[in-house]
Amino acid sequence: MRRSVLVFLVINLLVIAFLVRSVFTLITLLTETGDADAITRGEIPALDSPLIETRPQLIPKIIHQTYINETIPEKWLEPVQQCRDMHKDYEFKLWTDDSSREFIVTEYPWFIETYDKYPFPIQRADAIRYFVLAHFGGTYIDLDDGCARRLDPLNSYPAWLHRTDPTGISNDAMASTPHHPFFLYVIESLSSYNRNWGLPYITVMYTTGPLFLSVLWKNYMSSGKNVGDGKGGGRVRILTNDDYHQKPWSFFNTFVGSSWHGDDARFIFWMGDNWLLLTAMGFLAAGVVAVISWWLWTRIVAMGHRKQYGMKPRWWKGSPRWNRKLDLENSRYD
């Protein structure tokens, strides 16, 4: 009995350890704030401060955006025009489906097979933004993000991402110098993360979207490469939510977007709103699985004991029906 219980516990502990290891980065993301790399308010000059002109400009003055073709929908014309009007000295690159694929074929042919096999167009739209930042540098901005102020103060860092709720970072606005080690790491990881997770929303989020980027960001921070703020530095700075939008000093305005979200996304959002209930249900389900596993394990051990010794084990306290069956089997040896 003691040996069988020990084996049962060891097996369960190994399974639990495997599951925890598989989602360890996701678990640690829940408590990751990015405060150590946050761009503080004291670092960013005020809107009309003369200090803006004295800051080094490491990130090229290029703004990248993506869409199916060159005809931007009317609902996003305002945010796009906000950025163009405010950054007349910047180069604007609109990456269409055709120009994006041509760029991958020309510059990164090793990725074209993965790129073409993505089941959702948004995955290709996600991927191209990482490649153009790694290649050209500059700032990527979603079409539904308008500009509330010039981006020059943010060009003083080798790279930056912005925090999102409830955890992690987003990929709707981000920037880097050319060949920044973080974005090189991102594009090199895309192929290995490409798998189908059943639900479209989860598949997109964890193969190319914000969850994918958040996991790589977490890994990058512990790699030893997240250092150096000057030219050639590898550090990735974090733009806080207040500096991102909805404050008088924020850099961006947000408009209606997320057109690719479907029913599964609404289900995921519902899960986020009811996490306490789902946590309780998870513990209950784990308890049920543990009880069933123990029930099956005791029967497997009992059957093995019967075959080896021709009798039920002393500790066996199965149901009357199982006991009668074992007694009949054991009587053959009397």
C-alpha positions, 0 to 999 in steps of 0.5 A: 500500500505504501509503495503504491501510494508513493508511486501515485504521488510521484506520478502526480507531482511529475505531471504537475511539475511538467504543467507548471514548467510549460506555463511558468513564463505565463504565470510570472507575467501576471506579476511582471510590471516592467517597472525596472525598465519603465520610462519615468515621467521625469525622463520625458520633457514637457510638450514645449520644453527646449530639452526635446531638441537636446536629446539624442535621436537613436530611433530613425524618424520612420513611422510604419503602418500596415493594411490590406492595400493602400485604401485606408478605411474612413474610420482610421483616416483621422488617426493616420492624418494626426500622425502625418500632420504632426510628423512632417519630417518623418518618413511614412511607410504603409505596408500592404499585403503585397509589399509585405510579402515582397519584402519577406521574399527579398530580405527574409526568404527563410521565413516565407513558408511560415508567413504564407501558411499563417491561417489568419491575415492578422498574423501576417500583419503582426509578423511584418511589423516585427520584421520592418522594425528589426530591419529599418528601425523606426516606430510602428503604429496601428492605424487606430492609434492617433498621435497626441504629441510628437514622438521625438522624446521617445526616439532617445531610447534604443527600443520601447514597448508599452504596457497593457492591461491586465498584464504584459505588453502590446504590439500596437505601438512600439519602436526600435533602432535597426537590428536591435537584439530584442526584435532580432530575437522576436523574428527568429522566434516566430517560426517556433511559436507557430502552432494552432491552439484551437481558438482563433483568438488564442492562436493569434495572440500566442503565435504573433500577437501581444501574448507572444511578444510579452512572453519573449519580452519576459524571456529577453529580460532574463537573458542578460541582453536587456542592458544599455540605453545609448547607441547600440544598447540592447535595453527595451524601455517600457512606456506606461499606460498614462504616457501611452494614452488618455492623459494630457501628456500622453503620446497617443490617441486611441480609436476604434479597432480590433476588427479581427476579434471574434466570438472566441475573443469575447469568450476570453474577455468574459473569462478575464472578467470572471477569473475568480469564479473560474479559479474556484472551478479549476480547483474543483475540477482538479480535485475531481480529477485527483479523486478519479485518478486515485480510484483508477490507480487503486483498481489497477494496483488491485488487478496487478496484485490479483494476477501476481498473487491470486488474491486481492491485497490486504488494503483493498476496500473496493465496492461489494461488486468488485470484492465478489468478482475478486473472491470468485477469481481467487477461489480458483486457487483454493 
